[in-house]
């Protein structure tokens, strides 16, 4: 039964991710044609900013998942603890949403100062919709981790898939009907609808949430709090490495460059998704070999995947470079987003570094070796921010992926392979 459950979860994850990735690319054409280049620039920035609001769960979601898995293994009732922390997360999210609503005019003026093609009141309202919806999604997504902990992850994938399809269909309806305030309504479609279902399900599940726990449940609650702080801190560092690109482009370069970056990020992201799907399948294989003490086989397997991944990214980059104008015409026929070849090559170089770094990072994680990342990620975050700022000022748009790639080269890209090889070769077979 467990094997069958894992197969259902894995299969639903692959199917949902493939459909959602294709919908993301299709949404570029839908929104650029329906909104126009200036309004799409605002939407692209909102999309980049929305990732930051995943931190609005305060790390509670991941902490609850681990706690639920532990309690199920020990046959301990966890319902009161889950109910209490879900209420805490929603209360904290409500306060953050109120603060975000009040700060929206100031944030819009600061982040979108050069977006003159869109009225300021429209920018403010679209930003408010995104922030409140993204915070609601962060709180509601606790149900996703609860389902994972209960080995019902297929419900998470079905919920996310339904939200993605409903969001695309709603945005298409808004643009087809040509209603007023199209940007704001598209923001409601893409950010609001995705937040509604998980929040509704979580509220239904928590409708009988009880008072704070006592006894063993108090111990579990304290453990959740400590674990949540760790997950939140790690998530913040990861966001500083990977999620400042849109903000820096808006500040340093401008809306036209932001539109171009958004489109090419989706193109290369679709290619990188192919490799990350392979990594998802590689992880349990490496974990099994680690448990058997077969370190040499792990290294050989990882080396083959790195070689294949690098070859794929090189080929993918070459295709994008050769057919650049045709791809853009297919994805977004109404936009004029010509970029230099140097930017396409810089994106290819960045994702090649990610193939190398992420593969060895997965190898470390398959052995349960997480401590090195807690030391490397803060330094990488500082290097990433500095590299992107200097790179964008000196090289323009190409400097952004090069700055992020440099932060990997100077930290994880050399440390992860060294640590992974060393620790895998010290593994011993079970007696």
C-alpha positions in Angstrom: 0.0 0.0 0.0 2.8 2.4 0.8 4.6 1.7 -2.5 1.3 2.3 -4.3 0.8 5.6 -2.4 4.2 6.8 -3.3 3.7 6.0 -7.0 0.4 7.9 -7.0 2.1 10.9 -5.3 5.0 10.9 -7.7 2.9 10.4 -10.8 0.5 13.1 -9.9 3.4 15.5 -9.2 5.0 14.9 -12.6 1.6 15.3 -14.4 0.7 18.5 -12.5 4.1 20.1 -13.0 4.2 19.4 -16.7 0.8 20.9 -17.2 1.5 23.9 -15.0 4.9 24.6 -16.7 3.2 24.6 -20.1 0.4 26.9 -18.8 3.0 29.3 -17.6 4.5 29.6 -21.0 1.1 29.8 -22.6 0.2 32.6 -20.2 2.9 34.8 -21.6 1.2 35.0 -25.0 -2.2 35.4 -23.4 -1.2 38.3 -21.2 1.2 40.1 -23.5 -1.5 40.1 -26.3 -4.3 41.0 -23.9 -2.6 43.6 -21.6 0.1 45.1 -23.8 3.8 45.5 -23.1 3.6 48.2 -20.4 0.9 46.4 -18.3 2.6 43.1 -18.7 5.8 44.7 -17.3 3.8 45.4 -14.1 2.5 41.9 -14.1 6.0 40.4 -14.6 7.3 42.3 -11.6 4.3 41.2 -9.5 5.1 37.6 -10.4 8.7 38.0 -9.4 7.7 39.6 -6.1 5.1 37.0 -5.3 7.7 34.4 -4.6 8.9 36.4 -1.5 5.5 36.0 0.1 5.9 32.3 0.3 7.9 33.3 3.4 4.6 34.5 4.9 4.0 31.0 6.3 6.8 31.7 8.8 8.3 28.3 8.1 5.3 26.6 9.8 4.3 24.5 6.8 7.5 22.6 6.5 7.8 22.2 10.2 4.3 20.8 10.4 5.0 18.3 7.6 8.0 16.9 9.5 6.0 16.8 12.8 3.1 14.9 11.2 5.4 12.3 9.7 7.0 11.8 13.1 3.7 11.5 14.8 2.3 9.0 12.3 5.4 6.9 12.8 4.8 6.9 16.6 1.0 6.7 16.4 0.6 10.0 18.2 -2.4 12.3 17.7 -1.3 15.6 16.2 -4.7 17.2 15.4 -4.6 19.8 18.2 -1.0 20.9 17.4 -1.9 21.2 13.7 -5.0 23.2 14.5 -3.2 25.6 16.8 -0.3 26.3 14.4 -2.7 26.7 11.5 -4.6 29.4 13.4 -1.3 31.1 14.3 -0.2 31.1 10.7 -3.5 32.5 9.5 -3.5 35.2 12.2 0.0 36.2 11.3 -0.9 36.2 7.6 -3.8 38.5 8.3 -1.6 41.0 10.1 0.9 40.9 7.3 -1.9 41.4 4.7 -3.1 44.5 6.5 0.4 45.9 6.7 1.0 45.1 3.0 -2.3 46.9 2.0 -1.2 50.1 3.8 2.4 50.0 2.4 1.3 49.3 -1.2 1.3 53.0 -2.3 4.9 53.5 -1.0 6.1 50.2 -2.4 4.5 50.8 -5.8 6.2 54.2 -6.0 9.5 52.8 -5.1 9.5 49.6 -7.2 7.6 50.9 -10.2 8.9 54.4 -10.5 9.9 53.9 -14.1 6.6 52.2 -15.2 5.1 55.4 -16.6 2.9 53.6 -19.1 0.6 52.4 -16.4 -1.3 54.8 -14.1 -0.1 54.8 -10.5 -3.5 53.9 -9.0 -3.5 50.8 -11.2 0.0 49.8 -10.1 -1.0 50.3 -6.4 -4.2 48.2 -6.7 -2.5 45.4 -8.7 0.3 45.3 -6.1 -2.3 45.1 -3.3 -4.1 42.3 -4.9 -0.9 40.3 -5.5 0.4 40.8 -1.9 -2.8 40.0 -0.1 -3.4 37.0 -2.4 0.2 35.7 -2.0 0.0 36.0 1.8 -3.3 34.1 1.8 -1.8 31.4 -0.4 1.2 31.1 1.9 -1.1 30.6 4.9 -3.5 28.3 3.0 -0.7 26.2 1.6 -0.2 24.7 5.1 -2.8 22.2 3.9 -0.4 21.1 1.1 2.3 20.2 3.6 -0.3 18.6 5.9 -1.3 16.3 3.0 2.3 15.5 2.3 2.9 14.6 5.9 -0.2 12.3 5.7 1.1 10.7 2.5 -1.7 12.2 0.5 0.4 14.5 -1.6 -1.7 13.7 -4.7 -4.3 16.0 -3.2 -1.8 18.8 -3.2 -1.0 18.3 -6.9 -4.6 18.1 -7.8 -5.4 21.3 -5.9 -2.4 23.2 -7.5 -3.4 21.9 -11.0 -7.0 23.0 -10.6 -5.9 26.4 -9.4 -3.5 26.8 -12.4 -6.1 25.8 -14.9 -8.8 28.0 -13.3 -6.5 31.0 -13.2 -5.6 30.7 -16.9 -9.2 30.2 -17.8 -10.3 33.2 -15.7 -7.7 35.5 -17.1 -8.6 34.4 -20.7 -12.3 35.2 -19.9 -11.3 38.6 -18.5 -9.3 39.5 -21.6 -11.9 38.0 -24.0 -14.6 40.2 -22.5 -12.3 43.2 -22.6 -13.6 44.4 -19.2 -12.3 47.6 -17.5 -9.3 47.3 -15.1 -7.9 44.3 -17.0 -4.6 44.3 -15.2 -6.2 44.2 -11.8 -8.7 41.5 -12.8 -5.8 39.4 -14.3 -4.0 39.8 -10.9 -7.1 38.5 -9.2 -7.3 35.6 -11.6 -3.6 34.5 -11.3 -2.9 35.3 -7.7 -6.4 35.3 -6.0 -7.8 32.2 -7.5 -4.7 30.1 -6.6 -5.1 31.2 -3.0 -8.9 30.5 -2.6 -9.0 26.7 -2.7 -6.2 25.8 -0.3 -7.4 28.5 2.1 -11.0 27.2 2.0 -9.9 23.6 2.5 -7.6 24.6 5.5 -10.4 26.6 7.1 -12.8 23.7 6.7 -10.3 21.3 8.3 -9.5 23.7 11.1 -13.2 24.6 11.8 -13.0 22.7 15.1 -9.4 23.7 16.1 -9.0 23.4 19.8 -7.2 25.4 22.5 -3.4 25.3 22.9 -2.1 21.9 23.5 -0.7 20.5 26.8 1.5 17.6 27.9 3.2 15.8 25.0 1.4 18.1 22.5 3.1 21.1 24.2 6.5 19.4 23.5 5.5 18.9 19.9 4.4 22.5 19.6 7.7 23.7 20.9 9.5 21.5 18.4 7.4 23.0 15.6 8.3 26.5 16.6 12.1 25.8 16.6 11.9 23.9 13.4 9.8 26.7 11.7 12.4 29.3 12.6 15.1 27.2 11.0 13.0 26.7 7.8 12.1 30.4 7.6 15.7 31.5 8.0 16.9 29.1 5.3 14.0 30.2 3.0 15.0 33.8 3.5 18.6 33.1 2.5 17.5 31.1 -0.5 15.2 34.0 -1.6 18.1 36.4 -1.3 20.1 34.2 -3.7 17.5 33.5 -6.3 14.5 35.9 -6.0 16.0 39.4 -6.1 16.5 39.4 -9.9 13.1 41.0 -10.8 13.5 43.7 -8.1 17.0 44.7 -9.2 16.0 44.8 -12.9 13.1 47.1 -12.0 15.4 49.4 -10.1 18.5 49.4 -12.3 17.3 48.7 -15.8 13.5 49.3 -16.4 10.2 47.8 -17.5 11.3 46.8 -21.1 14.2 44.8 -19.8 12.0 43.3 -17.1 9.6 42.0 -19.8 12.4 40.5 -21.8 13.9 38.9 -18.7 10.5 37.5 -17.6 9.9 35.8 -21.0 13.4 34.3 -21.3 13.3 33.1 -17.7 10.2 31.1 -18.6 11.8 29.7 -21.7 14.9 28.6 -19.9 12.9 27.6 -16.9 10.9 25.2 -19.1 14.2 23.6 -20.3 15.6 23.4 -16.8 12.4 21.8 -15.6 13.2 18.8 -17.8 16.5 18.3 -15.8 15.0 19.0 -12.4 12.4 16.3 -13.1 15.3 13.9 -13.7 16.9 15.0 -10.4 13.6 14.2 -8.7 13.8 10.6 -9.9 17.6 10.4 -9.1 17.2 11.4 -5.4 15.6 8.2 -4.1 18.1 6.1 -6.1 21.0 8.0 -4.5 19.4 7.6 -1.0 19.2 3.8 -1.5 22.8 3.6 -2.6 23.8 5.8 0.4 22.0 3.4 2.8 23.9 0.5 1.2 27.3 2.2 1.5 27.8 2.3 -2.3 29.6 5.6 -2.5 31.6 4.9 -5.6 28.4 4.0 -7.5 26.8 7.3 -6.3 29.7 9.3 -7.7 29.6 7.5 -11.0 25.9 8.0 -11.3 26.0 11.7 -10.5 28.9 12.3 -12.9 26.8 10.7 -15.7 23.8 12.9 -14.9 25.9 16.0 -14.7 27.4 15.3 -18.1 24.0 14.6 -19.6 22.5 17.7 -18.0 25.3 20.0 -19.2 24.9 18.6 -22.7 21.2 19.2 -22.6 21.6 22.8 -21.4 24.2 23.5 -24.1 21.9 22.1 -26.8 18.9 24.0 -25.4 20.8 27.3 -25.3 22.0 26.8 -28.9 18.4 26.2 -30.1 17.2 29.3 -28.3 20.1 31.4 -29.7 19.5 30.2 -33.3 15.7 30.4 -33.3 15.5 33.3 -30.9 13.2 35.6 -32.9 10.9 32.7 -34.0 10.5 31.5 -30.4 9.6 35.0 -29.2 7.2 35.5 -32.2 5.5 32.2 -31.3 5.2 33.0 -27.5 4.5 36.7 -27.7 3.8 38.1 -31.2 2.9 41.6 -30.0 6.0 42.4 -28.0 9.3 43.9 -29.1 11.8 42.5 -26.7 15.0 42.1 -28.8 17.9 41.0 -26.6 21.6 40.6 -27.4 23.1 37.2 -28.0 25.2 37.8 -24.8 22.1 37.7 -22.7 20.9 34.3 -24.2 24.4 32.9 -23.6 24.5 34.3 -20.1 21.2 32.6 -19.3 22.6 29.3 -20.7 25.7 29.7 -18.6 23.7 30.3 -15.4 21.6 27.2 -15.9 24.6 25.1 -16.7 26.1 26.2 -13.4 22.8 25.3 -11.8 22.9 21.8 -13.3 26.3 21.2 -11.8 25.5 22.7 -8.4 22.0 21.3 -8.0 23.0 17.8 -8.9 25.7 17.6 -6.2 23.4 19.4 -3.8 20.9 16.6 -4.3 23.6 14.1 -3.7 24.4 15.7 -0.4 20.7 15.9 0.6 20.2 12.2 -0.3 22.8 11.4 2.4 21.1 13.7 4.9 24.0 16.2 4.7 22.2 19.6 5.1 24.6 21.4 7.5 26.9 22.6 4.7 24.1 24.6 3.1 23.5 26.6 6.3 27.0 27.8 6.1 27.2 28.4 2.4 23.9 30.0 1.6 24.4 33.3 3.6 27.7 34.0 1.8 26.1 33.1 -1.5 23.2 35.5 -0.8 25.6 38.4 -0.3 27.6 37.5 -3.5 24.4 37.1 -5.5 23.1 40.5 -4.6 26.4 42.3 -5.2 27.1 40.3 -8.4 23.7 41.2 -9.9 23.9 44.9 -9.0 27.4 45.3 -10.4 26.7 43.0 -13.4 23.5 44.8 -14.4 25.2 48.2 -14.3 28.3 47.1 -16.3 26.7 44.6 -18.7 23.0 45.4 -18.8 20.5 42.5 -18.7 23.2 39.8 -19.2 24.8 40.9 -15.9 21.9 39.6 -13.9 22.2 35.8 -14.7 26.0 36.2 -14.7 25.9 37.7 -11.2 23.7 34.9 -9.9 25.8 32.3 -11.6 29.0 33.8 -10.0 27.5 33.4 -6.6 27.1 29.7 -7.3 30.6 29.4 -8.7 32.2 31.0 -5.7 30.3 28.9 -3.2 28.1 25.8 -3.8 29.5 24.9 -7.2 32.9 24.0 -5.8 32.0 23.1 -2.2 29.1 20.8 -2.9 31.1 18.4 -5.3 34.0 18.3 -2.8 31.8 17.5 0.2 29.6 15.1 -1.7 32.5 13.0 -3.0 34.3 13.0 0.3 31.2 12.0 2.4 30.0 9.4 -0.1 33.3 7.6 -0.2 33.3 7.5 3.6 30.0 5.6 3.6 30.1 2.1 4.9 27.8 -0.8 4.0 25.4 -1.9 6.7 26.3 -5.0 8.7 
